[in-house]
Amino acid sequence: MAHDILYVNPDSEVQPYTFDFAPDLPGDTTLSDIASGSAINAYKWDGTDVGSTILSSKTRTGMTLSVKIGSVVEGEEYRIEFLGKGATTTQQFVKVLEVRARVYITGAF
């Protein structure tokens, strides 16, 4: 289940997104660097890895992981997994962002 859902317009350049892991890893004051324990990965609805295509500017600052999302395809849905690993406790927590690429939203709310 996703922790958050984001609608992204495929015609726009990039959409930044940040997850804060402080409430989830209370024994830590900073996360491990990306590629040294923490990670941000993206997958299409069918499981295809698209991280190198739609993600850029992956950063870790304190207890947050941030990324810029772009180059999405109209009508596609993506799952972006943010893995936060505590630098002190080495505990891990995964947060999931569901991204829906839509120019127009149709239907009733």
N, C-alpha and C positions, 0 to 999 in steps of 0.2 A: 504494500500500500504506500502511496506517495505521501510525503510530508507536506508537499505543496504542489500546486498546478500553475503553470505559466502559459499564457497564450502569447505566441510570438508572431508578428507579422513578417512573412517571408520577404516582403519588399523593403523592410528596414535593414539597416546595416548590422548592428549588433545590439544585444540585450544583456546587460550585466546582471549577475545574480550572486548573492552571498548567503551562506548558511553559517550560523553561529553555533558552535559546539560547547560553549561554556556550561549551559544547563545539563548537558548530557554527559560531560566528563568533568565533574566537580573537583576531582583530585588533581587536575592539571591547570596550569596557567598559560600554556602554549601547546600548539600542535606540532608534531613532527613535520619537517618540510615535505612538500610534494615530491614524490619519487624516493623519499626516505622513510616511508610509512604511511603518510597521507596520500590520497589520490582523488582525482576527478575523472570519471569515465562516462561515455555516452553510447547508447545503443538505440537502434531503430526498433520499432514495434516487433520485428521479426528476429531480433537478437543480433543483428549485424552491428559490429563495432564501428561507430561513426565519430569517435572522439577526435580524430585528427582532422575531420572535415568540418564539424560544427563548433568545436571548442577552441578558444584562444585565451591568452593572458591568464593562465591558471596561477593563482597566488594564494599564499598562506600569510595571514597577519594575526599574531596572537592565537586566539581561539576561533578564528574564522577562516573559511575557504571560499574563494571567489573565482568566478570565471565569466568570460564573455561568450555569449551564444549567438551564432550567426550562420549564414549559409544553409538555413533550413528550407525544406521543400514543402510547398503548399499541400495541405491535406495529410502530411506525415505526422506521426506521433513518436516522441523520443523519451527515453528514460535516462536521466543523468544521475549517476551515483556519486555522492560525495562521501569519501571515507576519511574520517578524522581519527588520527591516532595520537593519543596523549604523549607528550615528550617525556613526562615524568613517570606516569603509571603504565605506559604502553597499552592501556586499554583502547579499544577501538569502538567506533560507533558509525553506522552508515545512515545517511539521510538521502532520500530519493526525491528528485524533482521530476515531475512529468511535464513535458513540453509539448504543446500542440501548435502546429504551424497552420495559421488560418489568416486569410485576408479578411474574410467576412464570417461572422458568427450567425448561424441561422437556427431557428427553432425558438421555443418558448422557454422562459426561465421560471 
